Amino acid sequence: MATAHEWLEGARPRTLPAAIAPVAVGAGLGAWAAAFDLPRVLLALLVAVALQVGVNFANDYSDGIKGTDAARVGPVRLVGQGLAAASRVKAAAFGCFAIGAIAGLLLVALTGQWWLLLVGAASIAAAWLYTGGPRPYGYAGLGEIFVFLFFGLVPVIGTAYVQTLTITAPDVVASVGVGLLACAILVTNNLRDIAGDTVAGKITLAVRLGDARTRHLYATIVVLAILIPIGVGLLTSPWVVVASLTGVLAIRPVRIVLGGALGPALIPALKLTGVLLLFYGLALGLALALA
């Protein structure tokens, strides 16, 4: 039976920057529009965190029962390592989805925008179907597209929208930067797992592209993300451009990835990309709020 610490590791808390960063940017966009609403931002954060942890447990469950995690390196795999029953991990995933759904329902009730229920339902479906269901899109090389949408565009624009009840050009442009860095995390993860995923039949984008092109893809999307605050600054305030200074945090992980690190040697790059995303989101959100 898994210990409390193993359950915590199974929740993969190091992935939480992917939930916090987009909400921080969305909050900043709301403040820039003079519409900041703390209760709505906190509910949006609860939705994002619950879905992030939920998708982590869902991936653990689905990959575990498929045998994909048998030869993986990296964080604890509750099902794959036989630490917890698959049914309990599945229940944990759906418990997190339920928390996210309740918080989302409260948020929809506050805004009166009931069409957002469709966005919430799509987000939960995307979280489960990444590795779950009869045709998981994560096994078909489509993971990066959905991460870009549901960890970039949807949470950033959504958090801004529940405050302002409108969608603006800065909302869209800012969401692109967050989405790109969220994709960079997945690209690093899948680069590390190319060998194991190939054997297990999990055809990720990294498996399709191969080692060298995946490394170049990582560097490209990180550089593009660091440039995004310049575009946001042109639409809002020149001060927003300072968020691009977080690019210094990209130097080390880009060097690790382009340097040819393999397997466990890529774990520091994965962690540092998460740190980059967190500080990028906080810096961009704060810059927008101050602007």
FENVENWO-V453972 format. One record per backbone hydrogen bond with DSSP energy under -1.0 kcal/mol. NH is the residue of the N-H (numbers start at 1). CO is the residue of the C=O. Records with the same first field share a line. If there is no record, write none. Layout:
NH=CO / CO
//
This chain:
7=3
8=4
9=5
10=6
11=7
12=9
15=12
16=13
18=15
19=16
20=16
21=17
24=20
25=21
26=22
27=23
28=24
29=25
30=26
31=27
32=28
33=29
34=31
35=30
41=37
42=38
43=39
44=40
45=41
46=42
47=43
48=44
49=45
50=46
51=47
52=48
53=49
54=50
55=51
56=52
57=53
58=54
59=55
60=56
61=57
62=58
63=59
64=60
65=61
66=62
68=63
70=67
72=69
81=77
82=79
83=78
84=78
89=85
90=86
91=87
92=88
93=89
94=90
95=91
96=92
97=93
98=94
99=95
100=96
101=97
102=98
103=99
104=100
105=101
106=102
107=103
108=104
109=105
110=106
111=107
112=108
114=112
116=113
117=114
118=115
120=116
121=117
122=118
123=119
124=120
125=121
126=122
127=123
128=124
129=125
132=128
137=129
138=130
139=136
140=137
142=137
146=142
147=143
148=144
149=145
150=146
151=147
153=148
154=149
156=152
157=153
158=154
159=155
160=156
161=157
162=158
164=160
165=161
172=168
173=169
174=170
175=171
176=172
177=173
178=174
179=175
180=176
181=177
182=178
183=179
184=180
185=181
186=182
187=183
188=184
189=185
190=186
191=187
192=188
193=189
194=191
197=193
198=194
199=195
200=196
202=197
203=139 / 201
204=202
208=204
209=205
210=206
214=210
215=211
216=212
217=213
218=214
219=215
220=216
221=217
222=218
223=219
224=220
225=221
226=222
227=223
230=227
232=228
233=229
234=230
235=231
236=232
240=237
241=238
242=239
243=240
244=241
245=242
246=243
247=244
248=245
249=246
250=247
254=250
255=251
256=252
257=253
258=254
259=255
260=257
261=256
265=262
266=263
267=264
270=266
271=267
272=268
273=269
274=270
275=271
276=272
277=273
278=274
279=275
280=276
281=277
282=278
283=279
284=280
285=281
286=282
287=283
288=284
289=285
290=286
291=287
//
